[in-house]
């Protein structure tokens, strides 16, 4: 019995150690992502602001030939930078919108070492809105891909800063999308992988609190969209394996005023490439109608 007890204790200790190591690894790789430095538009005006925690944030401000008070804050996704939003910005410029393209914190030329998935980024977005108002922007809209869309939804729940938002490929809660992605990496039957991903993600959330001071479990765009009156157009690729379309479906269900467009054959944040003309039509119409 003593041998069995010692073996059982050893297994528990080993399991806890393995879970702790996996949680620390996931947390490090989730909050610290590789930076991509790409050329910024040469015809853009450089902009910088100081975030509320002291981090310096960088952006490019594109303006159409004729001055306008209609402006769009365009936010990129995880591991990308402002250059990834240039094609959509070009479309909006042709419609006589000015467009601000920030590098999210811990991305591109912006400062910061950690991606916080909206904990801090939602306030960064609102700080950029205040900067845009100082530049003469009176009608401000939001356009976001993936994490960028989730950040805009979170920001709108803090302050009604946008006349309307277009969010493509946004997640409903950070915990649910993290569990989905972790489960895909576990080479075990789905029920086992699901339990394993739950344990790892929960442990990661617990680890992030004392180490980084972040309550990642509270990142919930689905709760935020339920509280906002900002019109939101949700776009999601039906072939999105990174963030399944069920996330945007949950977001749409939480707010009866939100509109959902599911795009066949489109992958993650790929609707504008799969259906470029329809994407443009819906985006422009959504902004023009709000």
QUIZI-V992687 format. One record per helix or strand of 3 or more residues. SS is the DSSP state (h for helix, s for strand). FROM is the first residue (numbers start at 1). TO is the last residue. If there is no record, write none. Layout:
<<SS FROM TO> <SS FROM TO>>
This chain:
<<h 2 31> <s 45 50> <s 56 62> <s 70 75> <h 82 94> <s 98 102> <h 121 134> <s 139 145> <h 147 158> <s 164 168> <h 174 185> <h 190 212> <h 216 218> <h 221 225> <s 231 237> <h 246 254> <s 259 263> <h 271 274> <h 276 288>>
